[in-house]
């Protein structure tokens, strides 16, 4: 179950099998780091999720389908809450964990997050509506986004959200305007571009200077934004500053630089304005294992390392005196999304067609087409994301064959898994499972080629249930207006 970070065409000596894709000893082996804790394979070769065979899921709910292991999702959420709160108690009184709803959000997931004690980060009126639908405590909500409408701001302030993260000077004025209309004080944070370029794809790196998010620390626009917020004293309550350095990150070095620069901004605000900002958000972006090449840190490891980083960087505040005591340290918050949702879910497909294509010389690649594709997982086409997969509905003793799993859409870039070894006898009607699809797959899904979006099936304690129903052609046609 291996794939290359850069994609097949980047490999030297490219042929049917790139040199970095080793021939497997057992093509049916499951690498545990890629799958949710509840995924097992029986003696008959059939995968099961939390005790429910995928053959039964396919029979009862159809394919393509997202299958989420509810206990795994909840356990990952609890791990972040526990493993960050514990080490941060001595650093700054604890840590607040906001689940990043953009990774995947529906009513059931919002309820899981609420029940596990996490806060929730939303970035649109639609995501906020999901939170409102389940009665999510408003003080545990944050509203993000780089172009919030007046309606969304009004929705958030009317509900009483705990923070609105400001992303432009226009938003400062918009939030102040709506807060004045409603007669409330709006709790706000300023999103800061700290100049850390995370080692990830350019489309998901978010803290370098040349991109759409936040206020630049280097250019002085972050200081300008803070001045603008403070000019609305009594209407806007400046809670702190926020940064997000990117996604799919596997070490804390970037967070260390971000923390250092954000603490420096805290110090400047304290010294220049006499204001202690009580919060500091370091964002999310923690990586997960999509292939065997990925080695993500556990929440416990991340929590301990980031607590140590923040403790070191905040010592400068201990040297400042506010009244008769050292300046207080801001409370840290983080925003994991992918790291909770991603590994908890697999995509289940049925094979439709199989063909062998001569690649170079005598090398042949097997193309396996499934009943999904870029409409339910656009990440491979969007930024070359790599995935693994496995034969899921039976056992096989056939030799491994280099396979490319592709979708059913009218695009040559409609690729689900770029390169993988699957049994050579994979054929129409077989089930394939792709792990790690819980984040940004359903969220980024589309109706391309008028293809209805798959359902989301939650599995727990041997029972499977629908938490997002399958879209139908009738749903799609219902949006058409023909007058």
SVG drawing of the C-alpha trace seen along z (x, -y; Angstrom):
<svg xmlns="http://www.w3.org/2000/svg" viewBox="-42 -55 58 73">
<polyline fill="none" stroke="black" stroke-width="0.4" points="0.0,0.0 2.5,-2.6 2.6,-5.7 5.0,-8.5 4.6,-12.0 5.2,-13.7 3.2,-11.4 4.2,-8.9 5.5,-11.2 8.2,-12.5 9.9,-9.2 13.1,-8.5 13.1,-5.5 9.3,-5.7 7.7,-2.6 4.8,-0.4 6.1,-0.4 8.0,-3.5 11.2,-2.5 9.9,-3.9 7.0,-1.5 8.4,1.7 6.9,5.1 4.7,6.2 5.3,9.4 1.6,9.6 -0.7,7.5 -3.6,8.1 -1.8,6.7 -3.3,3.7 -0.9,1.1 -2.5,0.0 -1.4,-3.6 -3.6,-4.1 -6.9,-2.8 -9.2,-3.6 -8.8,-1.5 -12.1,0.4 -11.0,1.7 -10.2,5.4 -9.8,8.1 -11.5,11.4 -10.2,14.8 -12.3,14.5 -10.5,11.3 -13.5,9.1 -12.8,5.8 -15.1,4.9 -15.6,1.5 -16.5,1.6 -17.7,5.2 -19.8,4.5 -18.5,6.2 -18.1,3.8 -19.9,6.3 -23.0,5.7 -22.5,1.9 -22.3,2.1 -25.4,4.2 -27.4,2.1 -26.3,-1.4 -24.7,-1.1 -21.4,-2.4 -19.7,-4.8 -19.9,-5.6 -17.9,-7.2 -17.8,-5.0 -16.8,-6.6 -15.7,-4.7 -17.6,-6.8 -15.6,-5.5 -12.3,-6.2 -13.4,-9.8 -14.5,-10.3 -11.3,-8.8 -9.1,-11.1 -11.1,-14.1 -10.7,-13.1 -7.0,-12.5 -6.5,-16.0 -8.6,-17.5 -6.8,-15.5 -3.2,-15.5 -3.2,-19.2 -5.0,-20.3 -2.8,-18.3 0.7,-19.7 -0.6,-23.2 -2.0,-23.5 1.4,-24.5 2.2,-26.7 -0.8,-28.9 -3.7,-27.3 -4.7,-24.8 -5.5,-24.7 -8.7,-24.9 -9.2,-22.5 -11.4,-23.7 -12.4,-21.0 -12.0,-22.6 -15.4,-21.9 -14.1,-22.6 -12.5,-19.2 -15.9,-17.5 -19.1,-18.7 -22.6,-17.4 -25.1,-17.4 -23.9,-14.1 -20.3,-15.2 -21.1,-18.5 -22.9,-16.6 -19.9,-14.2 -17.6,-17.2 -19.9,-18.8 -20.3,-15.7 -16.5,-15.1 -16.0,-18.5 -14.3,-20.2 -15.0,-23.6 -15.9,-24.1 -14.4,-26.3 -16.8,-27.2 -16.1,-29.4 -19.4,-30.0 -23.0,-30.7 -23.8,-27.2 -21.3,-25.6 -22.6,-27.8 -26.2,-26.7 -25.1,-23.1 -23.8,-24.1 -27.0,-26.0 -29.1,-23.0 -27.6,-20.8 -27.5,-23.5 -23.7,-23.8 -22.8,-26.1 -22.2,-29.5 -19.3,-30.4 -17.4,-27.4 -17.8,-28.5 -15.4,-30.5 -16.2,-32.0 -13.5,-32.1 -13.4,-33.1 -11.7,-35.7 -14.8,-37.4 -17.6,-37.1 -20.9,-38.7 -22.9,-41.1 -25.5,-38.4 -23.0,-35.8 -21.6,-38.3 -25.1,-39.1 -25.9,-35.4 -22.8,-34.8 -23.3,-37.7 -27.0,-37.0 -26.1,-33.5 -23.3,-34.7 -20.3,-33.0 -17.2,-33.1 -14.9,-34.6 -14.8,-36.0 -11.5,-35.9 -10.9,-39.0 -9.2,-38.8 -9.3,-42.3 -9.8,-45.9 -13.2,-45.8 -14.2,-43.0 -13.2,-45.1 -15.7,-47.7 -18.4,-45.2 -18.2,-43.5 -18.2,-46.8 -21.2,-47.9 -23.3,-44.8 -22.2,-44.7 -23.4,-48.3 -26.7,-47.5 -27.3,-44.6 -26.1,-46.4 -23.5,-43.7 -19.7,-43.6 -18.1,-41.4 -15.2,-39.1 -12.6,-39.2 -9.2,-37.8 -6.9,-39.1 -5.5,-36.6 -1.8,-37.2 0.4,-36.0 3.6,-35.2 5.8,-34.5 6.3,-30.8 6.3,-28.8 5.2,-25.3 6.7,-22.4 3.5,-21.4 1.7,-22.0 1.4,-25.7 -2.4,-25.5 -2.5,-24.4 0.3,-26.6 -1.3,-29.6 1.2,-31.6 3.7,-32.8 3.3,-36.4 1.9,-36.1 -1.6,-34.7 -5.1,-35.7 -5.3,-35.1 -4.6,-37.4 -2.6,-40.5 1.1,-40.5 3.3,-40.8 6.3,-41.8 4.6,-44.6 3.0,-46.1 -0.6,-45.4 -1.2,-43.2 -0.3,-46.2 -2.6,-48.3 -5.5,-45.9 -5.0,-45.8 -5.1,-49.6 -8.4,-49.5 -9.9,-47.1 -8.9,-49.1 -10.4,-52.2 -13.8,-50.5 -13.4,-50.3 -16.6,-49.1 -17.8,-47.5 -15.0,-45.1 -13.3,-43.0 -9.8,-42.1 -9.3,-38.6 -5.9,-37.8 -4.2,-36.9 -4.4,-33.8 -2.2,-32.1 -2.4,-29.0 0.8,-28.0 -0.6,-25.3 -1.7,-21.7 -0.3,-18.2 2.6,-19.2 4.7,-16.6 6.8,-18.5 6.5,-21.5 9.4,-23.6 7.0,-25.9 4.8,-26.3 7.8,-27.3 8.5,-30.2 4.8,-31.2 4.6,-31.1 7.7,-33.3 6.3,-35.9 2.8,-35.9 4.2,-36.3 6.3,-39.2 3.1,-40.8 1.5,-40.2 4.4,-42.0 4.1,-44.9 0.4,-45.3 1.0,-45.2 3.8,-47.7 2.2,-50.1 -1.5,-49.9 -1.4,-48.5 -3.6,-45.7 -3.2,-42.0 -4.7,-39.8 -5.9,-36.7 -5.8,-34.2 -3.4,-33.0 -4.4,-30.5 -1.8,-28.5 -4.2,-26.9 -4.0,-23.4 -2.6,-21.5 -1.3,-18.4 -0.6,-15.7 -1.9,-12.2 -0.7,-9.0 -2.2,-8.7 0.6,-6.3 3.4,-4.3 5.8,-7.2 3.9,-9.4 4.9,-9.2 2.5,-11.6 3.1,-12.6 0.5,-11.4 -1.6,-14.0 0.4,-13.2 3.7,-13.9 2.3,-17.0 0.8,-18.3 4.0,-17.8 6.3,-19.3 4.0,-22.3 3.6,-23.0 7.4,-23.0 7.7,-25.4 5.1,-27.8 6.6,-27.6 10.0,-28.7 8.5,-31.5 6.3,-32.9 9.1,-33.4 9.6,-36.8 6.2,-37.7 7.3,-36.5 10.0,-39.3 7.4,-42.0 5.6,-43.5 1.9,-44.4 1.1,-46.1 2.9,-44.1 2.9,-40.8 4.4,-39.3 2.4,-39.8 -0.1,-37.0 0.4,-34.4 -2.3,-34.0 -4.2,-30.8 -3.4,-28.7 -5.9,-27.2 -5.5,-24.9 -7.7,-23.7 -7.2,-20.1 -9.6,-18.9 -7.9,-16.5 -6.1,-14.8 -9.4,-13.8 -11.7,-13.2 -9.2,-12.0 -8.1,-8.6 -11.6,-7.8 -13.1,-7.3 -12.7,-5.1 -14.3,-5.4 -15.9,-2.3 -16.1,-1.7 -17.2,1.0 -15.0,1.8 -16.7,1.3 -14.1,1.9 -10.5,3.0 -8.0,2.5 -4.3,3.0 -2.4,0.2 1.2,0.5 3.2,-2.2 6.8,-1.8 8.5,1.1 7.0,4.2 5.7,2.5 1.9,2.6 -0.3,0.8 -3.7,1.9 -6.4,-0.8 -9.2,0.0 -12.3,-2.2 -14.6,-2.6 -18.1,-4.1 -16.8,-7.4 -13.8,-9.6 -13.0,-13.3 -16.6,-14.2 -16.2,-12.5 -12.4,-13.0 -10.9,-15.8 -7.7,-16.0 -5.6,-13.9 -6.6,-16.0 -6.5,-19.3 -3.0,-19.0 -1.6,-15.7 -2.6,-14.1 -1.6,-10.4 -3.8,-7.6 -3.5,-3.9 -6.2,-1.3 -6.9,2.4 -9.2,5.1 -12.0,5.1 -14.6,7.6 -12.8,11.0 -9.4,12.6 -7.0,13.1 -3.9,15.1 -3.2,13.5 0.2,11.8 0.4,8.1 -0.1,5.9 0.7,2.2 -2.7,0.5 -4.0,-3.0 -7.5,-3.5 -9.5,-6.0 -12.9,-7.5 -15.9,-7.5 -15.7,-11.2 -14.8,-12.8 -11.3,-14.0 -8.0,-12.3 -7.0,-13.7 -9.8,-11.9 -7.5,-9.7 -8.3,-8.3 -5.1,-6.4 -2.1,-7.2 -0.1,-3.9 -0.7,-0.9 -0.2,2.8 -3.5,4.7 -4.1,8.4 -3.9,9.1 -7.4,10.7 -9.3,7.5 -12.3,7.3 -15.8,5.9 -17.9,6.2 -15.0,6.2 -15.0,3.8 -12.1,1.4 -11.5,-0.6 -9.4,-3.8 -8.4,-4.9 -7.9,-8.4 -10.8,-10.1 -12.6,-11.7 -11.2,-15.2 -11.8,-17.4 -13.3,-14.7 -17.0,-15.1 -16.4,-18.7 -14.9,-19.4 -17.3,-17.0 -19.2,-18.1 -22.0,-17.0 -19.6,-16.9 -21.2,-15.1 -24.4,-15.4 -23.2,-12.6 -25.1,-12.5 -22.8,-12.7 -22.3,-9.6 -23.8,-9.1 -21.8,-9.1 -22.3,-5.9 -21.4,-5.9 -20.5,-2.6 -20.4,-1.9 -20.7,1.3 -21.7,3.5 -24.4,1.1 -24.2,-1.1 -26.5,-4.1 -26.8,-7.0 -25.7,-10.4 -25.7,-12.1 -28.0,-10.5 -27.1,-9.8 -27.9,-12.5 -30.2,-11.6 -30.7,-12.8 -34.0,-14.2 -32.1,-16.4 -29.9,-17.7 -32.9,-18.4 -34.8,-20.1 -32.4,-23.0 -33.1,-23.6 -35.5,-26.4 -36.9,-26.1 -39.5,-28.8"/>
</svg>
